[in-house]
């Protein structure tokens, strides 16, 4: 246990779809005289947990709490410890694999637990009038979908940080190969009862995953060693893309990763939905058309019913799009496209253009990959300040670069 972490001061449980999801609140002594307090919700990635925000040395939670933020974390339905227990120890939700699979798509996350978490926060007397939200990886996708569909309009969300992606799904070419080869869809025909894929237990992988992994070129897996950490890194890289830049992590910290709840299984419903959006290039409901010609951004949404390229509810938000320049899980094009769409589509056409063009911002962290934006030894210096600024913007501030590289 890390002794240098923020203090847990409240814990609530959201009961959604036969799941109990922990919503936790943290505090820490401020580093400076108290200023304007900001309530913040942090959402973890697709097969991690809120623990990722507590490392190293208290992580982003402690960093924000020390700067007078009221910090909340939600372990949503794909949280590593929660999903591990579900798929390893219990039968499917509702007693039906197909229903459970649909419950684990980003659609349900966008419409259910993100609004529910904000509703609980809103009922807390000390929460600020505006709430800021950070989504990372697939939770950023769910957060952007929730905004696009209008689910957050009654909860007073002002600042949003979308880390690594938003409504656009672009992956490096080796990730594209898996989606285009329909590996996950083949699982449905050969292993229809499959509920999740677990990087910790490759012996339980469905045959299409096992066979593809055997044939995957070693040079694409990002690690040459044979330690347990090396093997985990290879399996994570095969399943999703390179999870972090290894040079950015302390070696002692990395050795913890194969013995903790930092990573867990990914539900096949979530995996399938993500693959559909990779093929399409942008967010839409689970099962929407995804094998289609790719057009320019302005025409993409005309092709797919149920798409999420709806700018209306982004026009009253201040969005910071942030990623690492060397992310090899989601290509930085995901953030670049999101930023260009926000600037061109999601600003008020009748507002003052001098201010509207500053409503949405982009920050690219040089030479950082995926998870090391939070876990890197120098992330508190290189990435955390931009995240903090994005979460605490008030109106239009001029101390944050519009597109930092």
Secondary structure, DSSP 4 states (H G I P E B T S, - for coil): --SSSPEEEEEEEEEETTEEEEEEEEE---SSS----EEEEEE--TT--GGGGGTTTTHHHHHHHHTTEEEEEE--TT-HHHHHHHHHHS--GGG-HHHHHHHTSHHHIIIIIHHHHHHHHHHSTTS-SSEEEEEETHHHHHHHHHHHTTTTTTTTEEEEEEES-SSB----HHHHHHHHTTHHHHHHHH-TT--EE-TT-GGGS-HHHHHHHHHS-GGGSS----SHHHHHHHHHHHHTS--S-GGGS-HHHHHGGGSSSSS--EEHHHHHHHHHHHHHSB-B-TT---SS----HHHHGGG-TTB----GGGTTSEEEEEEETT-SSS-THHHHHHHHHHHHHSS-TTS-HHHHTTSSEEEEETT--STHHHHSTTHHHHTHHHHHHHHH--S--SSS-SEE-
